[in-house]
Amino acid sequence: MKACCFLFSSLLLITLTACQKPKTSDITAIMGARLIDGNGGAPIENAVVLIENGRISATGPANDIKLPKNTIIIQAEGKTMIPGLINTHAHVGYRDEVNPEHYSTQQIQNQLELYARFGITTVASLGEDREQARAFQAINDTVKAIGRARLYIAGEIVSGNTVESVQEIVNRNAKNKTDFIKIRVDNNRGRSNAMPSEIYDAIIEQSHKHNLMLMAHIYDLEIARDLLESGADFLAHSIRDKEVDQELIELLKTKNVCYCPTLTRDLSTYVYGETPDFFSDPFFIENANTLEVVMLKDPDRQTNVRNGEDYEANQEALKMALVNLKKIADGGATIAMGTDSGMPTRFQGYFEHLELQLMAKAGMSPMAIIVASTKDAANCLKLTNVGVLEKGKLADFVLLEANPLDDIVNTKKIASVWIGGKKVER
Ligand SMILES: [Zn+2]
């Protein structure tokens, strides 16, 4: 096209016009679906969602929305529309035990496309992110046809023995424009020393100087409480050592900190002691890494998992996580969906849907789960362009064949996924 226009640029305007692409409409209307907009209110039946240049320009009942001229109509009667799901705790570039040394731009691209095919349209990678991940952040807030999940990163996980050394890592991350800072404060069930408070206090302070949220890996109630008092901004795992108390729930609320359960992370610590049921789910099989599945079906490997020192303790940890999720959600603190998928044996895309099912098992309602995976997830990451389907937001959404409010398992019945108003190839 450019060459054509260049060649004829000295000719008449009419020639130039002939070189230009015929103008197609940038306005699309999704017609007739049940709309769950992410805000938690009653769904709108027979809705219209109008998309202009990759952003939502109007939503409402069909009778209330006037369609502009040249609108492209997408018929969606019988379908349910939800915002694209947001995973607030993932990792990219790593998963694949078969091939451990393969972190690359291509690998990240493939994994973000994988997430997108499963309806996960935004992913926060909480740590171990290398230079190759940075290029993906640049177009996060654009409406380009990216065909993959949007990516936010935490960069290098911060650890060290001195205040100076940890401040330096925070500064380096900030210079590299990471979106968050990630730390781990965990004593591995009493087997090691957790990061001392003077170190994480320094990391939190330095992160806040750079206006970066501090995301904390935790396991224990006491550590979680101390971190909240010190100003941590996000709990990136469940509390699994004991039942949470009211004080913890109040701290989460008054400090406005989100709680990310990552239940499937705990499932993955023991579920491969045998062949899990989900290995026969067509929704899993479609996109699973066959080599990894073969490895996980190996009877010797399964025996090793069952004989592992923490095999029973890991099952207890997930049970405790389910109890605590219900208490914290009922107590009114904000839950953000996250899985820790992307590390070996944690299947990106599929695990997010499994996570939603575990959240239901904990006792959350389908609507509460959807809000935790859309609006609240976006707010918890301080993302202002995604999370709900309303005017001005990026048109990232999923059309489902069945209503997830009837059963959260229906999030697996994906008809199509759209990112920035463009349909993702599946
Ligand atoms: Zn993680």
Boltz pocket constraint, residues with backbone or C-beta under 6 A from the ligand:
constraints:
  - pocket:
      binder: B
      contacts: [[A, 89], [A, 90], [A, 91], [A, 126], [A, 340]]
      max_distance: 6.0
